[in-house]
Amino acid sequence: MRFSLDLLRTFLAVHRTGSITAAAHTLGLSQPAVTAQIKALEAALDRPLFDRLPRGVAPTAAADELARRIAGAVDALEAVAAEELPTGSTVHLGGPAEFLSTQVIPMLAPLVREGLRLRVTFGLSDDLLAALAEGRLDLVISTIRPRVRGVTAEPVFDEEFVLVASPELAAGLPDPTRQDVPVIAYAEDLPIIRRYWRTVLGRRPTMTAQVVIPDLRGVLAAVRAGMGVSVLPAYLCREDLAAGRLVALREPEPPPINTGYLAVRSGGLARPAVAAVHRRLLDRLRAAGTY
């Protein structure tokens, strides 16, 4: 029995994402078109491939077996087609605004000079990983371990965190972890500060943020101005620490870290442009290791 490549591509997209909607985003098709192609393939095989769920679909045993048999061949054909066609050189990359802006984007300059078209989306890891699974992004730098169907990820770097304040504020702080010390955070629930307190002090922070700025570069500016203390990634405040504009209030050994991941949709590396960006980021991020 022979099937068109389009039917098999659509089947793999649904199998990998677990969703008709996500597969439609990935393929640039409408949901009815994806549904029709899956029904056509099921009719040709005379067996169901997916069980419809309230949210998404679940593959049957027959679908898992079919995916195992065809995935490598379909991905290889996709790669050949992408190399032959002049389209497909735009890569959509997502990640945290601060890390992408200061660390990641400069790494991709050689590829952009060679013709890569890059589109960047900033946001929180959960939202970006959902967009990746739905096909709206090609790659994501995630600060959490992805647990999303159809997405694979590799650990590529560690963020090191530092408790900092301006020299003037630090001089009057015998204990910078007291509850009455003004704290600056990028979210109300103190995500980075909470991790630092738990790792270094063995307890949860109980204070409320004095200032909330949803961009770590803004948090850095506020700390530098003496508004309060905060916990920041070392890559963001290293120059200010070296220049004396900030002071590290504690120097725990080892310092608290958070692992970052490079995530890609299953089958996404079949596109040469995505594979090139993925390969370069893997090499460059791992070369530095800790930020």
N, C-alpha and C positions, 0 to 999 in steps of 0.2 A: 504494500500500500504506500502511495506517495503523497506527501503533503507539501504545500507551499512553505517557503521560508517565513513568510509573514505569519502564518498560523503558528508555527513553532516559536517564533520570536515572541508573539503575544502570549502564548502558553507559558514560556519561561519567565516573562515579566510578571505575570500573575502569580506563578509559583514562588518566585523570589520575594515578591512584596507582600503576598498574602492578601491582596486587595485589588478589585477591579478598578477602583478609582485611582489608586497609586500606579497601577500598570498603565492606565490611560495617560496619566501625567508623564510617566517615563517614556512612553512611545509617541507622545504627541497626537494621540487619537481621542475620540470621544468615548465615553463610557458605553453607549450602545454598540459602538463598533467593536470594542473589546469583548463585550458580552456575546455579540453575534459570532465572533471568531472562535471563542471558546466553545460555544454551542455547536459550531460547525465541526470542530475537531472532535468533540465528544460524539457527535453523530457518526463521523467517519470511523471512529474507534469502537463505536457501539458500547460505550461504558462511560460512567461519570468520572470526571477528573477532579472536581471540587465540590465540597459540601458548602452550601451557603450558610453563613452565620449572621447573627444580628449586626456584627461589625466585621466585614471582610469575608474571606473564604478560607477553608482548610483543605489541603490537598488529600486526595485519596491515595491508597497504596499504589494504584495504577499511575497516578500523576507523579508520585515520587520516583517510580521506576522509569517512566518516560523521561523525566528531567535528568536522571542519572545517565541515561543513554545518549541524550542529544546535546547536553549543555556544552561540552567541549567543542563539538563540531559547529554548533550555531555561533558560539563566541568567536571561533576562528574565522568563520565566514564574515561575521560582523567586522572583525579587525581588517580583513582584506578589503571589504567594501569601504571602510573609513579611510584606508590608505589611498584608495583609488579616486575617491570623490574629493572635490575641493572644499566641501562643507565639513562641519564637525570640529572646527578648531577653536570654538569658544568653550571655555571651562568655567563653570559656576562654582565658586569656592565660598564656604561659610566658616565662621569662627568668631571668637571673642574679639571685639573691636580693638582693644589695646594690643593684644598679642599679634593679631594679623597686621595691624598698622605698623608696629615698631619692629617686628621680627620676621614675619613670614613674607609679606609682600616684597621686600627687597630681594629675597632669595629667588624670586621668579623673574627678575629683570632680564636675564639672558634669554629665557623662553619668550618673553614678550617682544624682545628685539628680533627674534626669529620668526615672529608672526602670530604668536599665541594671542587670542582675544580672551581677556580675563574679566569676569564679572564677580564682584565680591559682595557678600551679604553678612552683616553683623547681627549677632543675637546670642541668646542663651542656648546652651548645648541641647537641651531637650527639644526646643523648637526647631533648631537646625537639623538635628538627626531625623525628626519627622519629615522635614522638607527633603532631606536626602532620600529617605525611603520612598517618598512620593514622586521622586524624579525631578524635583524642582532645583536640586543642587547635585553637583557631581562629586564633590569632596567636602569633608568637614573636619576642621580641627576641633576636637571635643575635649573638654576638661572633665568629662565623666566617661566611664566605661560604657560604650553603647550596648544596649540590650534591645535592639529593634530588629524585627524580622526583615531579612533581606539586606542587612547591613553588616559588613565585616570591618574590623579595625585592628590596628597594631599600635602598641605603645611606642611613642617616638621621643618624648622629652619629659623632664621633670621641672615643675615650677618650684622654686624655693621661696619661702615667705619670711618677711622681716617685720617685726614690730617697730614702728618708727614714730618720731615726733620732731618738731623743729628744735634747734638747740635751746632757744629761749624757754619753750614750754618744758623741755626735758629737765632743765636746771631746777625747776620747782616741783618735780615729780619724784618723791622718794619711792613710791610704789605705783608704777604706771598701770597696774592691773586693778586698781581699786575701782569700786563701782561708781564713784563720783567723778572719775576722770572723763572729760569729754571725748567721745568716740566719733570718728567719721567712717561711714560705710557706704557701699554702693547699693545696698538693699536693706530693707527694714529688718530682715531676719539675720543680718550679720554673717553671711555665709563664710567668707574667708576668715573673719575674726573668730567665728565659732570653731572652725577647724583648728586654728592656732591655739585657742584656749584649751580645747580638748586634748591636743597633742602635747603641748608644752606644760600646761598647768594641771591637766587631768580633770578638768571640770568645764561645765558650760558657762559661757558669759551670761550675766544676769542684767547687764546695763541696757539702756536704750540709746540708740544712736542720736547724737546731738545734731549731726548733719548727714543727709543721705544724698549721694550724687551717683546716678546710674552709669558712671564711666570712671574707670580707675585713674585715668589721667586727671579728671576733675578732683578725685579724692587726693591724689598726689599734690595738686595745687593747693588744696585746702589745708593739708598737713603742713606743707611748706610755709603757708601763711600763719601758722600757729593756732589754727582753730581747734585742734585736738590731736589725738593719737589714732593710728590705724595700722592694719596689717596689709602690706603690699607685696606683690611679686618682686623678687630681687632685680629682675631685668628692668623693671620700671623705675626703681629708685636708686640703682647702683651709682649713677653719676652724681646724684645729689648727696649720697652718703660720702663719696670720695671727696667732693668739694666742700663738705662741712655744712651744707644747707639742711641736711637731715641727720638725725642721730639714731642709731640702732639701740633700742632700749633693753633688749635682751639678746644674747648670742648663744642659744642652746646648741648642743652637739648631740646628735646631728640635727640640723635645722629641719623644721617641718616642710614637707614637700607635697605636691599633688602631681599625679601622672597625667600627661596629655596624650591623646590618641589621634591618629589619622584614620578617618573612616571613609569608606567607599561603598557604594551599592554593589551587590553581587552582580557580576558581569560588567560592571562599569569600566573596568580596565581594558575591555575590548576596544574602546575608543583610544587611538594613539595619543591624542592630545591629553586626555585624562591620565593615561598611563605615564606620559612624560612628566606631568606636574606631580603625580603621585611619587614617581621615582626620585625626582629632584628633592621634594620635601622630605621624603624618607632619609635620603642621604644627608641633607643639610641639617635637619633637626637632630638626627642621631649623632652627627659629628659634634655638635655643641653639647648635647646631653642634658645639662642643667642650665636653667635660665633664671 
